[in-house]
Structure formats: structure tokens, C-alpha cells
Amino acid sequence: MSIHSHAETSLITLRRRGFLHPDTQPWIALVLILLFTVGAWYLASEMASRRVVERFLYQAERERQHIIQHMVAHEQVLRGVAAFIESSEEVSHEEWHRYFHELDLDQNLPGVQGLGFSRVVALGEKAALERQIRLERIKDYTI
């Protein structure tokens, strides 16, 4: 009976003190400060994460635009080459050489490692073309 009466006495004492009794106020303040700190940390963490994501998306979009611009420039060069070839009956080595050097790709489109074209040669024309190229510029040329 003594344990039961002691518990009842403690309960009655807590009821008399009340929730905002001076003994409980520091604990309430501590809990509120901890809750505020955790909330502030969470908000700061979320804002920092958003900034990182936004910065990443901005950089990714800039790189995407750069790649697109670069690809458009490559496409324009290829369209120019196609128009050059279509506008000529037969593109000679000298014509191609002049055209290629006028493009000045090293300056205008850095990164391009080469540009060339191949023409279809009938089997009967192969030997004559090889002789012609050997006489003009490449001594050991073969197809």
C-alpha cells in the first residue's frame, strides 16, 4: 500500500505544480530550442541542396547549349561541303584543296580533325585514275 500511496502523492504533487511550474519551464525551453534548431538545420540543408541542384542544372544547360551550337556548326560545314560537291561536275584535287583551306577549320571550328570526300570509281576507270594521281601528286597511290 505504501508504493501505491507514494505514486498517488507524486501525481497529486505534479497536478499541484502545473505544466508551467517554474521547475518545468527550463525543460520546456530546452525542448523548444532543440526543435527550433532542428527545424532551422533542416531548412538550411534543404536550401543548400536546392542551390547545388540549381547550379548543376544551370551548368548542364550551358553545356547542352554549347554542344548544340558546336553540332550546328559541324552541320553547316557538312552542308557547305555537300553544296560544293553538288555544284561541280567533278571535284578535282586542286579544287578540294582550295576549298578545304578556305574553310580554315583550325581557326573557325577547332577540334575538327579532318574533312574529306571519296568518289565512286567504276572498275574500268580504276587503273586510269591511279595513273593520273601517281603522275600528279602521290607516287605510290593505289585504290
ChimeraX commands (.cxc) that place a marker at each C-alpha (Angstrom):
marker #1 position 0.00,0.00,0.00 radius 0.5
marker #1 position 2.91,2.27,0.59 radius 0.5
marker #1 position 4.01,2.12,-3.08 radius 0.5
marker #1 position 0.54,2.91,-4.26 radius 0.5
marker #1 position 0.14,5.85,-1.92 radius 0.5
marker #1 position 3.60,7.22,-2.93 radius 0.5
marker #1 position 2.61,7.17,-6.65 radius 0.5
marker #1 position -0.64,8.88,-5.86 radius 0.5
marker #1 position 1.18,11.51,-3.86 radius 0.5
marker #1 position 3.62,12.19,-6.76 radius 0.5
marker #1 position 0.74,12.51,-9.19 radius 0.5
marker #1 position -1.06,14.89,-6.92 radius 0.5
marker #1 position 2.15,16.92,-6.48 radius 0.5
marker #1 position 2.59,17.21,-10.27 radius 0.5
marker #1 position -1.00,18.31,-10.62 radius 0.5
marker #1 position -0.48,20.99,-8.00 radius 0.5
marker #1 position 2.68,22.27,-9.64 radius 0.5
marker #1 position 1.05,22.57,-13.07 radius 0.5
marker #1 position 2.57,22.36,-16.52 radius 0.5
marker #1 position 4.15,25.81,-16.36 radius 0.5
marker #1 position 5.53,25.44,-12.88 radius 0.5
marker #1 position 8.98,27.09,-12.50 radius 0.5
marker #1 position 10.65,23.68,-12.20 radius 0.5
marker #1 position 9.38,22.56,-15.63 radius 0.5
marker #1 position 9.98,25.79,-17.57 radius 0.5
marker #1 position 13.72,25.19,-18.27 radius 0.5
marker #1 position 12.89,21.77,-19.72 radius 0.5
marker #1 position 10.17,23.22,-21.90 radius 0.5
marker #1 position 12.56,25.92,-23.10 radius 0.5
marker #1 position 15.23,23.30,-23.88 radius 0.5
marker #1 position 12.78,21.21,-25.92 radius 0.5
marker #1 position 11.56,24.27,-27.83 radius 0.5
marker #1 position 15.13,25.42,-28.57 radius 0.5
marker #1 position 16.08,21.93,-29.75 radius 0.5
marker #1 position 13.01,21.78,-32.00 radius 0.5
marker #1 position 13.81,25.23,-33.41 radius 0.5
marker #1 position 17.46,24.23,-34.00 radius 0.5
marker #1 position 16.49,21.01,-35.79 radius 0.5
marker #1 position 13.95,22.92,-37.91 radius 0.5
marker #1 position 16.47,25.62,-38.81 radius 0.5
marker #1 position 19.09,23.00,-39.69 radius 0.5
marker #1 position 16.60,21.18,-41.92 radius 0.5
marker #1 position 15.60,24.38,-43.75 radius 0.5
marker #1 position 19.25,25.41,-44.24 radius 0.5
marker #1 position 20.09,21.94,-45.50 radius 0.5
marker #1 position 17.19,22.00,-47.97 radius 0.5
marker #1 position 18.18,25.47,-49.24 radius 0.5
marker #1 position 21.78,24.38,-49.73 radius 0.5
marker #1 position 20.67,21.25,-51.57 radius 0.5
marker #1 position 18.39,23.28,-53.82 radius 0.5
marker #1 position 21.23,25.69,-54.62 radius 0.5
marker #1 position 23.51,22.79,-55.54 radius 0.5
marker #1 position 20.83,21.26,-57.79 radius 0.5
marker #1 position 20.04,24.62,-59.41 radius 0.5
marker #1 position 23.74,25.28,-60.05 radius 0.5
marker #1 position 24.13,21.82,-61.57 radius 0.5
marker #1 position 21.09,22.29,-63.81 radius 0.5
marker #1 position 22.37,25.71,-64.92 radius 0.5
marker #1 position 25.80,24.30,-65.81 radius 0.5
marker #1 position 24.23,21.30,-67.56 radius 0.5
marker #1 position 22.05,23.61,-69.66 radius 0.5
marker #1 position 25.04,25.79,-70.57 radius 0.5
marker #1 position 26.99,22.70,-71.67 radius 0.5
marker #1 position 23.99,21.41,-73.63 radius 0.5
marker #1 position 23.70,24.72,-75.46 radius 0.5
marker #1 position 27.44,24.70,-76.18 radius 0.5
marker #1 position 27.22,21.18,-77.62 radius 0.5
marker #1 position 24.20,22.10,-79.74 radius 0.5
marker #1 position 25.97,25.18,-81.12 radius 0.5
marker #1 position 29.03,23.10,-81.90 radius 0.5
marker #1 position 26.96,20.44,-83.66 radius 0.5
marker #1 position 25.13,23.12,-85.70 radius 0.5
marker #1 position 28.50,24.49,-86.81 radius 0.5
marker #1 position 29.61,20.99,-87.87 radius 0.5
marker #1 position 26.33,20.53,-89.72 radius 0.5
marker #1 position 26.83,23.81,-91.56 radius 0.5
marker #1 position 30.31,22.75,-92.67 radius 0.5
marker #1 position 28.92,19.46,-93.97 radius 0.5
marker #1 position 26.09,21.25,-95.79 radius 0.5
marker #1 position 28.67,23.55,-97.37 radius 0.5
marker #1 position 30.76,20.57,-98.48 radius 0.5
marker #1 position 27.68,18.90,-99.97 radius 0.5
marker #1 position 26.76,22.09,-101.84 radius 0.5
marker #1 position 30.35,22.48,-103.09 radius 0.5
marker #1 position 30.44,18.92,-104.41 radius 0.5
marker #1 position 26.96,19.19,-105.95 radius 0.5
marker #1 position 27.85,22.41,-107.73 radius 0.5
marker #1 position 30.77,20.87,-109.62 radius 0.5
marker #1 position 30.78,18.33,-112.44 radius 0.5
marker #1 position 33.83,16.66,-110.92 radius 0.5
marker #1 position 35.75,17.97,-107.93 radius 0.5
marker #1 position 39.46,17.97,-108.67 radius 0.5
marker #1 position 42.16,17.59,-106.07 radius 0.5
marker #1 position 43.14,21.24,-106.50 radius 0.5
marker #1 position 39.55,22.47,-106.10 radius 0.5
marker #1 position 39.09,20.41,-102.96 radius 0.5
marker #1 position 42.42,21.58,-101.58 radius 0.5
marker #1 position 41.49,25.27,-102.11 radius 0.5
marker #1 position 38.01,24.78,-100.68 radius 0.5
marker #1 position 39.31,22.97,-97.62 radius 0.5
marker #1 position 41.94,25.63,-96.90 radius 0.5
marker #1 position 39.39,28.43,-97.33 radius 0.5
marker #1 position 37.26,26.83,-94.61 radius 0.5
marker #1 position 40.18,27.35,-92.19 radius 0.5
marker #1 position 38.71,24.81,-89.81 radius 0.5
marker #1 position 41.56,25.09,-87.31 radius 0.5
marker #1 position 40.53,28.68,-86.69 radius 0.5
marker #1 position 36.79,28.55,-87.34 radius 0.5
marker #1 position 35.90,25.17,-85.90 radius 0.5
marker #1 position 38.63,23.92,-83.56 radius 0.5
marker #1 position 38.55,20.23,-82.83 radius 0.5
marker #1 position 37.78,19.06,-86.33 radius 0.5
marker #1 position 40.49,16.56,-87.14 radius 0.5
marker #1 position 39.78,16.11,-90.80 radius 0.5
marker #1 position 37.38,16.56,-93.64 radius 0.5
marker #1 position 37.41,14.64,-96.85 radius 0.5
marker #1 position 35.38,13.10,-99.56 radius 0.5
marker #1 position 35.55,9.93,-101.58 radius 0.5
marker #1 position 34.25,9.42,-105.03 radius 0.5
marker #1 position 32.90,6.28,-106.54 radius 0.5
marker #1 position 35.16,4.89,-109.27 radius 0.5
marker #1 position 33.96,2.33,-111.77 radius 0.5
marker #1 position 36.15,-0.76,-112.02 radius 0.5
marker #1 position 37.13,0.12,-115.59 radius 0.5
marker #1 position 38.30,3.62,-114.52 radius 0.5
marker #1 position 40.40,2.44,-111.57 radius 0.5
marker #1 position 43.73,1.96,-113.38 radius 0.5
marker #1 position 43.47,5.27,-115.26 radius 0.5
marker #1 position 42.68,7.17,-112.03 radius 0.5
marker #1 position 45.59,5.55,-110.20 radius 0.5
marker #1 position 47.98,6.56,-113.02 radius 0.5
marker #1 position 46.65,10.12,-113.03 radius 0.5
marker #1 position 47.07,10.55,-109.26 radius 0.5
marker #1 position 50.54,8.98,-109.35 radius 0.5
marker #1 position 51.59,11.47,-112.02 radius 0.5
marker #1 position 50.06,14.48,-110.26 radius 0.5
marker #1 position 50.94,14.07,-106.59 radius 0.5
marker #1 position 51.19,10.63,-104.90 radius 0.5
marker #1 position 53.82,8.34,-106.38 radius 0.5
marker #1 position 52.69,5.07,-104.76 radius 0.5
marker #1 position 48.90,5.71,-104.86 radius 0.5
marker #1 position 46.62,2.68,-105.15 radius 0.5
marker #1 position 42.93,2.13,-104.69 radius 0.5
marker link #1:1,2 radius 0.2
marker link #1:2,3 radius 0.2
marker link #1:3,4 radius 0.2
marker link #1:4,5 radius 0.2
marker link #1:5,6 radius 0.2
marker link #1:6,7 radius 0.2
marker link #1:7,8 radius 0.2
marker link #1:8,9 radius 0.2
marker link #1:9,10 radius 0.2
marker link #1:10,11 radius 0.2
marker link #1:11,12 radius 0.2
marker link #1:12,13 radius 0.2
marker link #1:13,14 radius 0.2
marker link #1:14,15 radius 0.2
marker link #1:15,16 radius 0.2
marker link #1:16,17 radius 0.2
marker link #1:17,18 radius 0.2
marker link #1:18,19 radius 0.2
marker link #1:19,20 radius 0.2
marker link #1:20,21 radius 0.2
marker link #1:21,22 radius 0.2
marker link #1:22,23 radius 0.2
marker link #1:23,24 radius 0.2
marker link #1:24,25 radius 0.2
marker link #1:25,26 radius 0.2
marker link #1:26,27 radius 0.2
marker link #1:27,28 radius 0.2
marker link #1:28,29 radius 0.2
marker link #1:29,30 radius 0.2
marker link #1:30,31 radius 0.2
marker link #1:31,32 radius 0.2
marker link #1:32,33 radius 0.2
marker link #1:33,34 radius 0.2
marker link #1:34,35 radius 0.2
marker link #1:35,36 radius 0.2
marker link #1:36,37 radius 0.2
marker link #1:37,38 radius 0.2
marker link #1:38,39 radius 0.2
marker link #1:39,40 radius 0.2
marker link #1:40,41 radius 0.2
marker link #1:41,42 radius 0.2
marker link #1:42,43 radius 0.2
marker link #1:43,44 radius 0.2
marker link #1:44,45 radius 0.2
marker link #1:45,46 radius 0.2
marker link #1:46,47 radius 0.2
marker link #1:47,48 radius 0.2
marker link #1:48,49 radius 0.2
marker link #1:49,50 radius 0.2
marker link #1:50,51 radius 0.2
marker link #1:51,52 radius 0.2
marker link #1:52,53 radius 0.2
marker link #1:53,54 radius 0.2
marker link #1:54,55 radius 0.2
marker link #1:55,56 radius 0.2
marker link #1:56,57 radius 0.2
marker link #1:57,58 radius 0.2
marker link #1:58,59 radius 0.2
marker link #1:59,60 radius 0.2
marker link #1:60,61 radius 0.2
marker link #1:61,62 radius 0.2
marker link #1:62,63 radius 0.2
marker link #1:63,64 radius 0.2
marker link #1:64,65 radius 0.2
marker link #1:65,66 radius 0.2
marker link #1:66,67 radius 0.2
marker link #1:67,68 radius 0.2
marker link #1:68,69 radius 0.2
marker link #1:69,70 radius 0.2
marker link #1:70,71 radius 0.2
marker link #1:71,72 radius 0.2
marker link #1:72,73 radius 0.2
marker link #1:73,74 radius 0.2
marker link #1:74,75 radius 0.2
marker link #1:75,76 radius 0.2
marker link #1:76,77 radius 0.2
marker link #1:77,78 radius 0.2
marker link #1:78,79 radius 0.2
marker link #1:79,80 radius 0.2
marker link #1:80,81 radius 0.2
marker link #1:81,82 radius 0.2
marker link #1:82,83 radius 0.2
marker link #1:83,84 radius 0.2
marker link #1:84,85 radius 0.2
marker link #1:85,86 radius 0.2
marker link #1:86,87 radius 0.2
marker link #1:87,88 radius 0.2
marker link #1:88,89 radius 0.2
marker link #1:89,90 radius 0.2
marker link #1:90,91 radius 0.2
marker link #1:91,92 radius 0.2
marker link #1:92,93 radius 0.2
marker link #1:93,94 radius 0.2
marker link #1:94,95 radius 0.2
marker link #1:95,96 radius 0.2
marker link #1:96,97 radius 0.2
marker link #1:97,98 radius 0.2
marker link #1:98,99 radius 0.2
marker link #1:99,100 radius 0.2
marker link #1:100,101 radius 0.2
marker link #1:101,102 radius 0.2
marker link #1:102,103 radius 0.2
marker link #1:103,104 radius 0.2
marker link #1:104,105 radius 0.2
marker link #1:105,106 radius 0.2
marker link #1:106,107 radius 0.2
marker link #1:107,108 radius 0.2
marker link #1:108,109 radius 0.2
marker link #1:109,110 radius 0.2
marker link #1:110,111 radius 0.2
marker link #1:111,112 radius 0.2
marker link #1:112,113 radius 0.2
marker link #1:113,114 radius 0.2
marker link #1:114,115 radius 0.2
marker link #1:115,116 radius 0.2
marker link #1:116,117 radius 0.2
marker link #1:117,118 radius 0.2
marker link #1:118,119 radius 0.2
marker link #1:119,120 radius 0.2
marker link #1:120,121 radius 0.2
marker link #1:121,122 radius 0.2
marker link #1:122,123 radius 0.2
marker link #1:123,124 radius 0.2
marker link #1:124,125 radius 0.2
marker link #1:125,126 radius 0.2
marker link #1:126,127 radius 0.2
marker link #1:127,128 radius 0.2
marker link #1:128,129 radius 0.2
marker link #1:129,130 radius 0.2
marker link #1:130,131 radius 0.2
marker link #1:131,132 radius 0.2
marker link #1:132,133 radius 0.2
marker link #1:133,134 radius 0.2
marker link #1:134,135 radius 0.2
marker link #1:135,136 radius 0.2
marker link #1:136,137 radius 0.2
marker link #1:137,138 radius 0.2
marker link #1:138,139 radius 0.2
marker link #1:139,140 radius 0.2
marker link #1:140,141 radius 0.2
marker link #1:141,142 radius 0.2
marker link #1:142,143 radius 0.2
view
